[in-house]
Structure formats: structure tokens, C-alpha cells
Amino acid sequence: MAPSTGPRVAPCENRLLKHCTQALAENKLMLPTIPDISLKIRRAINDPKANNLKIARVVQMDPVITARLIQIANSPLYRGRRRIESCPEALTRLGLKAAQHLITSFALKAVFNARSRTIQKRMQELWQHSSYVAAICAVLAHKTPGFDPDRAMLAGLVHDIGAVPVLTFADRHPELIAQAEDLTQAIAKLRGPVGAAILRAWHFPEDFQAVAQEAEDWFRDPGAQADYVDVVVVSQLHSFVGTPAIHQYPRIATIPAYRKLLAGRLDAETSRNVLETAKEEIWQIQNLLLA
């Protein structure tokens, strides 16, 4: 008869996950609101009577967004023969739909905010990761026929937006966190459904909601046609290249998203080289988002 090893210790209940899940089910989980300036600009851009000058007046209400819009109009993704110096010129070069995606991207930084130092650090890490993935998405979409780089960048930026309310909940209820893993587990379980709920509330299209819901489903394969979820999935895996985290994930060449986007045109090594060549481009776009 084997000797007794004593009573089994039940795993510690993750109270943060339990309370967050309950709050989500009861529609009591506080979802972030999209920054007001982004909504004003979106309304102006979608006004059929508006022209570039009228829209520029609205955009220029926020000098930081204006400066970033001019910067990205002069970035390698859009650079023309001459340097852009004004908001109306930037809108003309970028196009209104692209400008709308970019302005939403710039305004989103305000959402990643917390009161406590510990949670604020997690928010900053999340924003840095999201910005890096967004920059890779933009470059990858630029090099892949059929995709809009600005739309891809925004998709990359919001792919983890569902983590924000979980972090905010933890910020307001630190007594629910028994150990650091509780927060990581709660984010992993809830980021998808919470992210989709946020993007529905913000009236983002369904494919963006799918990005939030499915961006970490590495072997997702709903059909033969590549979509923006595929761009984000491949970009996320590329973002881990050169870090210890890469060993936690499948090899890029083995996932369906890679085959749809790159197979037949680029092998895994070449795709890494393409992004290595575009390192400066990625760095510039990420810096614009982080500023």
C-alpha cells in the first residue's frame, strides 16, 4: 500500500476572474469609451457636405493628433515627392478613410490608463505590445495585396483592447488579486469576449470584433481567404521573434494564417527578412503611436 501523501490542496480560486466574469455577464464591467475627439473627427469625415478644410479644422482641435497625422503622411508608408507641412495636405495625401483609422489609433492611447503603479505598468506594457503589433500589421499589409495598411494598423492596435477593462477592474479591486498569475489568467480568459463587446459598443465593423475575439487562436482557419485576423495573428508571432517568448508559440510557417498570406510568395525566412528590412519603417510607426 502506497504511503499517504497527505490531503490534496485545492487550487486557489481566482477571485478576480470570478468577479470579472460575473460583472461581464451582468453588463456591469466598465468598458472604456472611445476618446471624444475621435468621435468628432469621425462625424466630420462621414459628413457628405464636409471638405478637407472643414475636416482639418476639427482635427486641428487636437494639436498632438494633427502633428502625428502630418508625421505619418511624411513617413515611408506615404512619403511623396515633397514634404507635407499642413493638416489639409496630410488629409489629401492620406485620404479621409485612412485618416479616420489613423486618428482613432492615435486617440486610443488615452484608454490605456490606471491609478496604481503596478496596473499602470501593465497598461504601458500592453500599449507597447499593441503598438508594435500594429506597426508590423501596417508594414505587412503594405506588402500584401488586398489589405489596407491603416486598417491593418488599427486592427493590430485594438487586438488586445479586451485586456483594458480587466486591468481597470483589478486597479479598482486589488483585494481580489491573491497572486500575480490571477491577473494574467483573467486577461487570457476574458480578453476575447470583452474586446468584442468593446468594439461592438464603439460601432467597429464585425471583422474588427473578430480580431479582438480570435487574434490568439493560432490555428484558426475559417476559410481559404485571408482576412485582417490573419494579418494580426502573423504580426503577433513576428513580434515575438528574437525574444524568449517565441518558444511559447507555434512556428510561423505552421499556422494557416501564414499559408494564406505568404505561402507561394514568401517562405518563412524571406518573410522575416522582409520585416527585418522594414525595421526602420516599423520603428517609425511604433514611435508615432507611442508618442
Backbone bond lengths (Angstrom), bond angles and torsions (degrees), N, CA, C in turn:
res aa  C-N    CA-C-N  psi(-1)  N-CA   C-N-CA  omega(-1)  CA-C   N-CA-C  phi
1 M - - - 1.466 - - 1.525 109.66 -
2 A 1.309 116.76 129.06 1.468 120.56 -177.62 1.514 110.15 -69.05
3 P 1.344 116.09 142.25 1.465 118.74 179.18 1.521 111.36 -66.76
4 S 1.296 115.24 147.95 1.471 120.57 179.43 1.520 109.73 -69.66
5 T 1.305 114.72 137.50 1.474 119.64 177.82 1.524 110.74 -100.34
6 G 1.335 116.57 10.76 1.457 119.34 179.69 1.511 111.59 88.63
7 P 1.316 117.34 172.19 1.471 121.10 -177.78 1.521 111.28 -67.96
8 R 1.334 115.52 144.13 1.454 119.78 176.72 1.527 110.01 -73.36
9 V 1.323 113.88 139.36 1.465 118.61 178.62 1.524 107.96 -94.48
10 A 1.309 116.08 121.38 1.469 120.75 179.43 1.523 109.38 -66.13
11 P 1.345 117.53 141.83 1.465 119.28 177.75 1.517 110.53 -60.46
12 C 1.316 114.68 142.91 1.468 120.12 -178.20 1.531 109.84 -64.64
13 E 1.312 116.30 130.91 1.467 120.74 -179.80 1.522 110.35 -66.99
14 N 1.314 115.80 135.52 1.455 120.67 176.91 1.530 107.89 -85.95
15 R 1.324 115.75 92.97 1.464 120.96 -176.11 1.520 111.59 -67.87
16 L 1.331 116.77 -32.70 1.466 119.84 178.03 1.518 110.06 -62.08
17 L 1.334 117.30 -47.44 1.457 121.44 179.11 1.524 110.56 -61.76
18 K 1.325 116.68 -44.02 1.468 121.19 -178.94 1.528 111.05 -60.27
19 H 1.328 116.95 -48.73 1.471 120.37 -177.34 1.530 111.55 -70.81
20 C 1.331 116.77 -36.56 1.473 120.17 177.60 1.532 110.45 -64.02
21 T 1.327 115.65 -44.40 1.466 121.06 179.69 1.522 110.57 -61.43
22 Q 1.319 116.11 -42.67 1.469 120.52 179.00 1.524 111.01 -64.35
23 A 1.336 115.98 -43.27 1.468 120.04 179.32 1.528 110.85 -62.51
24 L 1.331 116.69 -38.90 1.466 120.54 178.40 1.525 110.49 -65.28
25 A 1.340 117.39 -43.98 1.464 122.00 -179.29 1.520 111.77 -63.32
26 E 1.335 116.35 -32.55 1.468 121.19 -177.96 1.528 112.54 -94.88
27 N 1.341 116.42 9.98 1.476 122.24 -178.40 1.529 111.82 57.44
28 K 1.332 116.21 34.72 1.462 121.03 179.73 1.527 112.69 -110.47
29 L 1.337 116.50 -1.79 1.455 119.63 177.73 1.520 108.57 -75.58
30 M 1.315 116.91 124.25 1.465 121.33 -174.93 1.528 110.01 -71.73
31 L 1.318 116.40 113.31 1.455 121.26 178.42 1.522 109.63 -93.00
32 P 1.329 117.88 143.83 1.471 119.24 179.46 1.520 111.07 -69.23
33 T 1.310 115.36 151.62 1.469 120.09 175.74 1.520 108.26 -101.34
34 I 1.313 116.03 144.19 1.459 119.90 179.38 1.533 107.90 -68.41
35 P 1.331 118.55 137.52 1.467 120.61 -177.25 1.525 113.06 -53.41
36 D 1.322 115.26 140.62 1.463 122.62 -173.66 1.524 112.67 -57.78
37 I 1.339 116.43 -39.01 1.469 119.11 -177.27 1.525 110.47 -62.92
38 S 1.321 116.31 -35.35 1.467 120.02 179.06 1.520 110.67 -64.52
39 L 1.341 116.91 -40.93 1.468 120.57 178.60 1.527 111.19 -65.02
40 K 1.342 117.18 -41.63 1.468 121.12 179.31 1.528 110.81 -61.62
41 I 1.337 115.75 -43.76 1.460 120.20 -179.13 1.524 110.18 -67.93
42 R 1.332 116.58 -39.84 1.473 120.18 178.78 1.530 109.95 -60.77
43 R 1.328 117.06 -44.04 1.481 120.68 178.99 1.518 110.28 -62.29
44 A 1.346 116.41 -41.79 1.470 120.25 -178.95 1.529 110.72 -64.82
45 I 1.337 116.58 -43.21 1.465 120.68 -178.89 1.529 111.14 -65.71
46 N 1.329 116.82 -36.09 1.466 120.92 -177.90 1.526 113.43 -84.74
47 D 1.334 117.33 -1.51 1.461 121.42 176.96 1.528 108.49 -77.81
48 P 1.335 118.21 115.04 1.479 120.02 -176.37 1.522 113.35 -62.62
49 K 1.345 117.79 -19.74 1.470 120.93 -179.07 1.531 111.95 -87.77
50 A 1.319 117.05 -10.12 1.466 119.80 -175.47 1.524 111.03 -80.65
51 N 1.331 115.57 146.84 1.463 121.18 172.62 1.530 108.31 -117.72
52 N 1.323 115.77 179.50 1.461 119.68 -175.61 1.526 113.05 -59.47
53 L 1.317 116.67 -36.89 1.466 119.65 -178.67 1.525 111.16 -66.65
54 K 1.340 116.66 -43.29 1.469 120.31 179.30 1.522 110.82 -65.31
55 I 1.329 115.52 -42.71 1.466 119.26 179.14 1.524 110.24 -65.21
56 A 1.339 116.46 -39.64 1.470 120.43 179.60 1.520 111.22 -60.42
57 R 1.338 117.23 -35.58 1.480 120.10 178.88 1.524 110.60 -62.22
58 V 1.338 116.23 -39.38 1.468 120.19 178.45 1.526 110.27 -68.55
59 V 1.330 116.08 -45.67 1.469 120.56 -179.60 1.515 110.42 -59.34
60 Q 1.337 116.42 -40.93 1.469 121.21 -175.23 1.527 113.37 -71.35
61 M 1.351 116.18 -3.06 1.463 118.98 171.46 1.531 110.46 -65.17
62 D 1.337 115.86 -22.55 1.463 120.93 176.74 1.529 108.35 -116.94
63 P 1.348 117.45 99.77 1.474 120.54 -176.36 1.526 113.37 -61.20
64 V 1.342 117.11 -32.28 1.467 119.75 -178.75 1.525 110.25 -67.15
65 I 1.343 116.59 -46.56 1.464 120.59 178.76 1.524 110.16 -63.79
66 T 1.327 116.96 -39.33 1.469 120.91 177.93 1.522 110.87 -59.12
67 A 1.333 116.11 -47.21 1.473 120.62 -178.95 1.527 110.88 -62.67
68 R 1.330 116.32 -40.84 1.466 119.45 -179.47 1.526 111.49 -68.15
69 L 1.341 115.82 -36.65 1.465 119.97 178.82 1.528 110.20 -63.00
70 I 1.333 116.36 -42.21 1.471 120.74 178.21 1.528 109.99 -66.34
71 Q 1.339 116.60 -40.43 1.465 120.58 178.36 1.520 111.87 -60.06
72 I 1.323 116.23 -46.00 1.465 118.13 -176.65 1.531 111.17 -73.36
73 A 1.338 117.57 -27.36 1.472 120.00 174.36 1.526 110.70 -65.01
74 N 1.338 116.05 -25.34 1.465 121.12 177.96 1.528 112.86 -98.22
75 S 1.336 116.91 4.97 1.463 121.25 -178.40 1.528 109.99 -78.00
76 P 1.355 117.37 167.67 1.470 119.62 -180.00 1.524 114.21 -57.80
77 L 1.345 117.91 -25.54 1.466 120.07 179.88 1.526 111.80 -66.10
78 Y 1.354 117.46 -29.18 1.471 120.63 -172.28 1.521 113.68 -127.94
79 R 1.317 116.95 -7.82 1.465 120.23 -169.55 1.524 111.86 -49.82
80 G 1.325 115.24 128.66 1.462 121.56 177.40 1.512 110.56 -104.31
81 R 1.322 116.01 -158.71 1.462 120.07 -177.63 1.521 112.26 -75.28
82 R 1.310 116.38 -25.72 1.466 118.52 -179.63 1.522 110.40 -130.56
83 R 1.322 115.16 158.68 1.452 121.14 -177.67 1.522 110.28 -77.12
84 I 1.336 116.12 136.03 1.467 122.89 176.64 1.530 108.60 -83.71
85 E 1.342 116.36 136.23 1.469 120.15 -177.54 1.528 113.50 -120.97
86 S 1.350 117.61 -13.06 1.470 119.32 -174.18 1.519 111.16 -130.62
87 C 1.330 114.85 161.47 1.465 120.85 179.92 1.534 112.30 -64.13
88 P 1.347 120.00 -46.79 1.473 118.88 178.33 1.530 112.66 -58.29
89 E 1.341 116.55 -38.82 1.465 119.89 178.42 1.534 110.56 -65.09
90 A 1.326 115.29 -40.64 1.478 119.67 179.16 1.521 110.24 -62.19
91 L 1.329 117.20 -42.95 1.461 121.23 179.69 1.524 110.89 -62.94
92 T 1.322 116.39 -38.62 1.467 120.91 178.97 1.523 110.64 -64.89
93 R 1.332 116.24 -45.93 1.468 119.40 -178.35 1.533 111.58 -66.85
94 L 1.324 116.12 -42.59 1.458 120.34 -175.26 1.518 112.75 -76.47
95 G 1.337 115.84 -35.33 1.464 120.30 -169.36 1.520 109.41 88.74
96 L 1.332 117.00 147.89 1.463 120.38 -171.99 1.526 113.14 -67.96
97 K 1.326 117.78 -38.86 1.460 119.60 -178.81 1.531 110.52 -66.55
98 A 1.331 115.64 -42.73 1.473 119.64 177.21 1.526 110.00 -62.85
99 A 1.330 116.14 -42.45 1.472 120.08 179.92 1.525 110.72 -60.97
100 Q 1.335 116.70 -39.46 1.468 120.39 179.14 1.529 110.53 -61.59
101 H 1.341 117.43 -45.59 1.463 120.42 178.29 1.527 110.89 -61.79
102 L 1.333 116.04 -43.08 1.461 120.33 -177.90 1.522 111.72 -65.87
103 I 1.334 116.80 -43.25 1.467 120.88 -178.48 1.524 110.44 -64.78
104 T 1.333 116.70 -40.62 1.466 119.74 175.34 1.526 109.98 -60.11
105 S 1.333 116.23 -41.63 1.469 120.78 178.55 1.521 111.15 -60.29
106 F 1.330 116.94 -46.06 1.457 120.19 -178.24 1.525 111.84 -65.93
107 A 1.331 116.42 -36.30 1.467 120.51 -176.87 1.529 112.80 -74.58
108 L 1.330 116.69 -21.11 1.466 120.41 -174.18 1.518 113.64 -65.17
109 K 1.321 118.13 -22.80 1.463 120.28 -175.86 1.524 111.53 -56.15
110 A 1.329 116.97 -32.31 1.471 121.37 -177.79 1.524 112.24 -62.80
111 V 1.327 117.43 -22.29 1.467 121.89 -178.18 1.533 111.31 -72.73
112 F 1.332 116.56 -28.60 1.470 121.58 -174.18 1.529 109.43 -87.51
113 N 1.325 116.09 76.03 1.458 120.75 -173.34 1.521 110.34 -143.50
114 A 1.332 116.80 145.24 1.465 121.48 179.63 1.523 109.58 -148.24
115 R 1.349 116.07 168.30 1.463 120.78 -177.82 1.522 111.91 -90.27
116 S 1.343 117.18 -45.21 1.462 119.84 -175.51 1.526 110.68 -80.38
117 R 1.322 115.66 151.04 1.457 120.56 -177.83 1.529 111.04 -63.03
118 T 1.328 116.78 -40.99 1.471 120.84 -177.24 1.523 111.40 -63.51
119 I 1.331 116.67 -47.59 1.473 119.71 -178.41 1.519 110.55 -72.34
120 Q 1.333 117.75 -34.95 1.463 119.92 176.93 1.526 110.76 -61.64
121 K 1.332 116.45 -37.10 1.470 120.20 176.81 1.534 110.08 -62.43
122 R 1.331 116.81 -42.29 1.469 120.60 177.59 1.530 110.49 -64.23
123 M 1.336 116.53 -39.60 1.469 120.41 177.81 1.527 110.50 -61.77
124 Q 1.333 117.02 -43.73 1.465 120.80 -179.48 1.522 111.06 -64.65
125 E 1.335 116.17 -41.58 1.466 120.00 177.21 1.530 111.07 -62.41
126 L 1.331 115.93 -39.83 1.466 121.36 178.83 1.521 110.71 -64.43
127 W 1.341 116.87 -43.83 1.464 121.13 179.24 1.529 110.99 -64.64
128 Q 1.330 117.09 -40.97 1.464 120.53 178.24 1.523 111.11 -63.18
129 H 1.329 116.40 -44.39 1.469 120.07 178.10 1.524 110.55 -62.84
130 S 1.340 116.12 -47.06 1.467 120.47 -179.07 1.525 110.87 -61.41
131 S 1.332 117.08 -40.18 1.469 121.31 -179.95 1.518 111.40 -66.14
132 Y 1.333 116.51 -40.20 1.464 120.72 179.86 1.531 110.18 -66.39
133 V 1.332 116.19 -45.44 1.465 120.25 177.58 1.532 109.93 -62.00
134 A 1.338 116.86 -41.35 1.474 120.99 179.74 1.522 110.97 -61.54
135 A 1.328 117.34 -41.68 1.463 121.05 179.85 1.524 110.87 -65.26
136 I 1.334 117.04 -41.63 1.470 120.33 177.16 1.527 109.94 -64.49
137 C 1.347 116.70 -41.65 1.476 120.99 177.40 1.527 110.93 -56.15
138 A 1.341 116.26 -45.36 1.464 120.52 -178.33 1.523 110.98 -61.73
139 V 1.325 116.57 -44.84 1.467 120.54 -178.60 1.527 110.80 -69.17
140 L 1.330 116.57 -42.71 1.467 120.36 179.56 1.528 110.80 -63.25
141 A 1.344 117.05 -42.90 1.474 120.74 178.84 1.521 111.06 -65.79
142 H 1.336 116.31 -34.98 1.464 121.21 178.75 1.532 110.84 -62.45
143 K 1.335 116.25 -30.77 1.457 121.41 -176.78 1.534 112.70 -98.47
144 T 1.341 116.67 1.11 1.460 120.87 -177.52 1.527 109.72 -119.08
145 P 1.321 119.39 116.32 1.469 121.20 -178.45 1.532 111.97 -56.58
146 G 1.339 115.46 141.80 1.459 120.93 174.91 1.512 115.08 94.56
147 F 1.338 117.48 -0.07 1.467 119.78 -178.84 1.518 111.09 -122.17
148 D 1.329 115.89 144.91 1.460 123.89 178.97 1.528 108.33 -93.80
149 P 1.333 119.45 116.93 1.468 121.38 -177.14 1.523 114.16 -57.05
150 D 1.332 117.60 -37.64 1.470 120.15 -177.88 1.525 111.38 -71.79
151 R 1.314 115.18 -38.18 1.470 119.89 176.95 1.528 109.37 -66.61
152 A 1.333 115.70 -41.23 1.464 120.24 178.56 1.528 110.72 -63.89
153 M 1.326 116.57 -39.59 1.467 119.92 178.99 1.520 110.75 -62.67
154 L 1.325 117.15 -44.74 1.461 120.52 179.26 1.535 110.49 -64.74
155 A 1.328 116.83 -38.51 1.468 120.39 177.42 1.527 110.32 -60.82
156 G 1.336 116.46 -43.57 1.462 120.09 177.56 1.509 112.56 -64.03
157 L 1.322 115.88 -35.56 1.460 120.02 -177.53 1.525 112.25 -70.39
158 V 1.334 117.44 -31.73 1.473 119.94 -177.04 1.532 112.74 -99.80
159 H 1.329 118.54 4.07 1.475 118.64 -173.72 1.525 112.12 -63.30
160 D 1.332 117.51 -26.59 1.469 121.26 -180.00 1.527 112.04 -112.68
161 I 1.325 117.94 19.73 1.464 121.06 -176.51 1.529 111.47 -60.70
162 G 1.339 117.21 -24.41 1.460 120.84 -179.90 1.511 113.86 -66.51
163 A 1.335 117.38 -17.95 1.470 120.40 177.82 1.530 111.42 -73.58
164 V 1.333 117.32 -23.38 1.473 120.44 -174.04 1.535 112.40 -62.60
165 P 1.351 120.55 -49.84 1.465 118.97 179.15 1.534 113.39 -63.23
166 V 1.338 116.53 -31.79 1.473 119.51 177.83 1.522 109.45 -66.43
167 L 1.326 116.59 -43.40 1.458 120.62 177.00 1.529 111.16 -64.42
168 T 1.326 116.77 -40.13 1.467 121.01 178.17 1.522 110.77 -63.90
169 F 1.326 116.77 -41.52 1.467 121.55 177.70 1.534 109.91 -61.97
170 A 1.333 116.52 -43.43 1.467 120.85 178.06 1.521 111.44 -65.09
171 D 1.323 115.87 -34.75 1.468 121.58 178.40 1.525 110.89 -63.31
172 R 1.336 116.44 -36.67 1.465 121.78 -178.31 1.527 112.81 -87.04
173 H 1.332 116.53 -19.25 1.472 120.11 -177.15 1.534 110.60 -131.50
174 P 1.321 118.02 61.94 1.480 119.94 -177.67 1.525 113.02 -62.65
175 E 1.338 117.05 -22.33 1.467 120.35 -179.25 1.528 112.43 -66.91
176 L 1.350 117.43 -14.84 1.469 120.83 -179.63 1.537 112.38 -83.98
177 I 1.334 116.64 -10.00 1.464 119.91 -177.12 1.523 109.12 -95.28
178 A 1.339 115.51 110.35 1.470 120.49 179.17 1.526 110.81 -85.94
179 Q 1.335 116.70 -33.51 1.466 121.48 179.84 1.523 108.62 -150.43
180 A 1.327 115.93 160.34 1.470 120.80 -174.44 1.527 112.00 -58.47
181 E 1.339 116.54 -33.03 1.465 120.48 -178.06 1.531 112.25 -64.77
182 D 1.342 117.01 -23.00 1.466 120.38 179.97 1.519 110.74 -59.28
183 L 1.327 116.35 -43.87 1.457 120.85 -178.16 1.524 110.64 -68.32
184 T 1.324 116.81 -44.09 1.465 120.87 178.72 1.520 110.82 -60.50
185 Q 1.326 116.53 -43.45 1.470 121.02 -179.60 1.527 111.06 -66.12
186 A 1.321 116.86 -42.21 1.472 120.45 -179.92 1.530 110.69 -62.36
187 I 1.327 116.70 -42.07 1.466 120.86 178.55 1.531 110.17 -63.44
188 A 1.344 116.52 -45.90 1.468 120.70 -178.64 1.526 111.46 -60.33
189 K 1.334 117.49 -38.64 1.469 122.00 -177.14 1.528 112.27 -76.32
190 L 1.340 117.13 -34.41 1.464 119.97 -167.71 1.523 114.92 -109.34
191 R 1.339 118.84 -13.37 1.459 120.18 -173.31 1.529 112.00 -58.50
192 G 1.341 118.00 -35.94 1.461 120.68 -178.46 1.513 113.66 -68.08
193 P 1.335 118.05 -61.07 1.468 118.92 -179.33 1.530 113.63 -63.48
194 V 1.330 116.90 -36.40 1.472 119.28 179.05 1.524 109.73 -68.77
195 G 1.324 117.68 -42.08 1.462 120.67 178.81 1.520 111.86 -60.75
196 A 1.335 116.84 -43.41 1.467 120.36 178.09 1.526 110.66 -62.66
197 A 1.342 117.12 -38.65 1.474 120.97 179.13 1.526 110.91 -64.48
198 I 1.336 116.61 -40.39 1.473 120.21 178.69 1.518 110.37 -62.69
199 L 1.323 116.97 -48.10 1.460 120.34 -176.01 1.524 112.22 -68.98
200 R 1.338 116.82 -29.28 1.474 119.03 171.28 1.524 109.96 -64.84
201 A 1.326 116.21 -44.63 1.469 120.57 -179.86 1.526 111.51 -63.73
202 W 1.322 116.70 -30.32 1.461 121.51 178.98 1.524 112.42 -87.08
203 H 1.337 116.67 2.04 1.468 122.65 179.34 1.534 112.34 62.23
204 F 1.326 116.12 34.56 1.457 120.30 172.54 1.532 107.97 -77.74
205 P 1.339 117.31 152.17 1.475 119.95 -178.95 1.529 112.30 -65.15
206 E 1.315 115.50 163.66 1.462 121.36 -174.02 1.523 113.16 -61.16
207 D 1.347 117.50 -33.07 1.467 117.18 -178.36 1.528 111.40 -69.48
208 F 1.325 117.74 -26.24 1.466 120.18 173.89 1.535 109.93 -71.45
209 Q 1.318 116.27 -38.70 1.468 119.41 176.22 1.532 109.78 -61.42
210 A 1.328 116.41 -37.86 1.470 120.46 177.26 1.521 110.88 -64.90
211 V 1.332 117.42 -35.76 1.468 121.15 176.80 1.526 109.98 -58.47
212 A 1.347 116.22 -49.32 1.468 120.58 -179.55 1.527 110.93 -62.77
213 Q 1.309 116.77 -37.20 1.466 121.64 -174.79 1.534 112.28 -78.74
214 E 1.341 117.18 -34.01 1.461 119.52 -165.93 1.531 115.24 -124.11
215 A 1.318 117.87 8.03 1.471 120.04 -172.85 1.521 114.06 -67.71
216 E 1.331 117.46 -13.34 1.468 119.40 177.08 1.529 111.77 -115.18
217 D 1.329 115.86 18.22 1.462 121.62 172.53 1.526 106.16 -91.69
218 W 1.335 115.96 84.82 1.463 121.96 -167.75 1.524 112.86 -59.44
219 F 1.316 117.42 -32.58 1.466 119.69 -176.52 1.528 111.99 -105.11
220 R 1.330 116.13 20.98 1.462 122.47 174.79 1.531 109.05 -56.45
221 D 1.341 116.65 135.21 1.464 119.94 -178.27 1.530 110.10 -154.43
222 P 1.357 117.41 72.34 1.465 119.72 -175.87 1.523 114.72 -77.63
223 G 1.326 118.34 -14.65 1.463 120.00 -178.86 1.513 111.02 178.64
224 A 1.329 116.09 179.18 1.469 120.88 -174.56 1.519 112.93 -76.44
225 Q 1.340 116.84 -24.07 1.461 120.67 -174.63 1.525 111.12 -83.92
226 A 1.321 117.06 126.94 1.469 121.03 177.05 1.522 110.40 -69.47
227 D 1.335 116.67 147.19 1.454 121.17 178.88 1.528 109.47 -136.38
228 Y 1.340 115.87 -174.04 1.471 119.63 -175.72 1.527 112.25 -70.22
229 V 1.323 117.88 -25.75 1.469 119.33 173.35 1.521 109.10 -61.64
230 D 1.337 117.17 -42.00 1.463 121.34 178.76 1.529 111.07 -60.87
231 V 1.330 116.63 -42.11 1.466 120.42 178.76 1.532 110.15 -60.11
232 V 1.341 116.39 -43.98 1.463 120.33 -179.04 1.529 111.01 -68.27
233 V 1.322 117.23 -41.22 1.472 120.88 179.47 1.536 110.17 -59.23
234 V 1.336 116.77 -50.13 1.469 120.61 -179.59 1.529 110.36 -64.09
235 S 1.322 117.47 -40.17 1.467 121.07 -179.42 1.524 111.40 -65.73
236 Q 1.328 116.55 -38.87 1.463 118.99 177.04 1.518 111.33 -60.56
237 L 1.328 116.75 -46.22 1.467 119.74 -179.49 1.523 110.89 -64.43
238 H 1.326 116.89 -38.02 1.464 120.00 174.98 1.528 111.26 -62.88
239 S 1.334 116.88 -33.31 1.476 119.76 -177.57 1.521 111.92 -66.69
240 F 1.329 117.22 -21.11 1.467 120.80 -179.38 1.528 112.89 -90.76
241 V 1.339 116.67 -8.33 1.468 119.76 -179.61 1.532 109.36 -60.85
242 G 1.333 115.82 133.56 1.461 120.23 179.99 1.508 114.38 86.11
243 T 1.354 116.66 3.52 1.463 120.96 178.16 1.528 108.90 -120.64
244 P 1.343 117.52 157.15 1.476 119.79 177.65 1.528 112.73 -58.80
245 A 1.343 116.77 -25.90 1.470 121.06 -177.26 1.522 112.74 -63.60
246 I 1.338 117.50 -22.09 1.468 120.26 -175.88 1.529 111.75 -57.78
247 H 1.340 117.13 -28.75 1.470 120.64 -177.15 1.530 112.63 -74.03
248 Q 1.342 116.97 -11.08 1.464 120.89 179.45 1.527 111.79 -86.11
249 Y 1.327 117.02 -7.60 1.461 120.87 -171.40 1.533 110.92 -121.17
250 P 1.337 116.76 160.65 1.471 119.01 177.78 1.526 112.00 -67.10
251 R 1.314 117.15 156.28 1.459 120.96 176.12 1.528 109.15 -65.92
252 I 1.321 116.15 139.10 1.465 121.71 -174.22 1.529 111.59 -54.72
253 A 1.337 116.69 -42.15 1.465 120.34 -174.76 1.528 113.07 -68.40
254 T 1.342 117.82 -10.92 1.470 120.17 -177.05 1.521 113.47 -94.27
255 I 1.314 118.59 -7.70 1.474 119.75 -172.96 1.536 111.03 -95.12
256 P 1.332 117.62 147.05 1.467 120.92 -179.45 1.531 113.51 -57.28
257 A 1.335 117.84 -38.02 1.470 120.71 -178.60 1.525 111.11 -59.72
258 Y 1.323 116.58 -40.81 1.464 120.44 178.73 1.527 110.54 -62.49
259 R 1.342 116.12 -45.17 1.466 119.56 -177.91 1.526 110.79 -61.70
260 K 1.320 116.56 -38.77 1.472 119.70 -178.30 1.531 111.77 -70.92
261 L 1.329 116.58 -39.16 1.461 120.62 -174.66 1.517 113.12 -84.01
262 L 1.334 116.87 -39.87 1.451 119.39 -166.57 1.522 115.11 -120.70
263 A 1.326 117.86 -28.76 1.463 119.51 -174.52 1.525 110.73 -60.98
264 G 1.331 114.96 139.89 1.458 119.90 -177.93 1.514 112.03 92.15
265 R 1.327 116.78 -20.95 1.468 120.80 177.81 1.523 110.97 -117.88
266 L 1.329 116.06 -40.99 1.458 120.87 -178.93 1.519 109.57 -135.40
267 D 1.326 117.28 134.76 1.452 117.55 170.66 1.526 108.59 -85.16
268 A 1.331 117.28 174.00 1.469 120.79 -173.39 1.518 111.45 -58.76
269 E 1.355 116.45 -41.45 1.458 119.91 -178.12 1.520 110.58 -67.03
270 T 1.348 116.02 -42.50 1.464 119.74 179.54 1.511 111.36 -64.69
271 S 1.343 117.59 -39.26 1.467 119.70 179.82 1.514 110.72 -63.78
272 R 1.345 116.80 -37.49 1.467 119.38 176.04 1.523 110.11 -65.29
273 N 1.349 116.16 -38.31 1.459 119.80 179.94 1.522 111.99 -67.39
274 V 1.341 115.82 -35.68 1.468 119.47 177.21 1.527 109.99 -59.79
275 L 1.329 115.93 -45.56 1.461 119.70 -179.79 1.528 111.59 -72.65
276 E 1.334 117.24 -30.20 1.456 120.17 175.15 1.530 110.03 -65.42
277 T 1.337 115.65 -41.31 1.467 120.68 177.08 1.523 110.78 -63.66
278 A 1.339 115.53 -33.20 1.476 120.49 -178.19 1.524 112.19 -90.41
279 K 1.342 117.07 15.60 1.464 121.20 -175.65 1.532 112.31 -55.49
280 E 1.329 116.37 -42.36 1.466 120.52 -179.86 1.530 110.74 -64.59
281 E 1.330 115.04 -40.58 1.462 121.26 177.96 1.533 110.32 -60.96
282 I 1.325 115.97 -48.22 1.471 121.56 179.29 1.521 110.38 -60.94
283 W 1.322 115.90 -43.46 1.475 121.03 -179.83 1.528 110.82 -60.91
284 Q 1.334 116.86 -44.47 1.463 120.12 -179.48 1.528 111.26 -62.59
285 I 1.338 116.90 -45.84 1.465 120.00 -178.49 1.532 110.34 -65.01
286 Q 1.328 116.89 -43.38 1.467 119.67 179.76 1.524 110.43 -62.48
287 N 1.319 117.19 -41.41 1.471 119.78 179.74 1.522 112.05 -62.69
288 L 1.329 116.44 -36.40 1.471 120.04 177.45 1.540 109.83 -63.20
289 L 1.328 116.55 -39.73 1.459 120.76 -178.86 1.526 111.45 -73.13
290 L 1.327 116.48 -34.90 1.465 120.26 -177.26 1.514 112.56 -79.47
291 A 1.326 117.70 -20.94 1.476 121.36 -174.67 1.517 111.93 -60.78
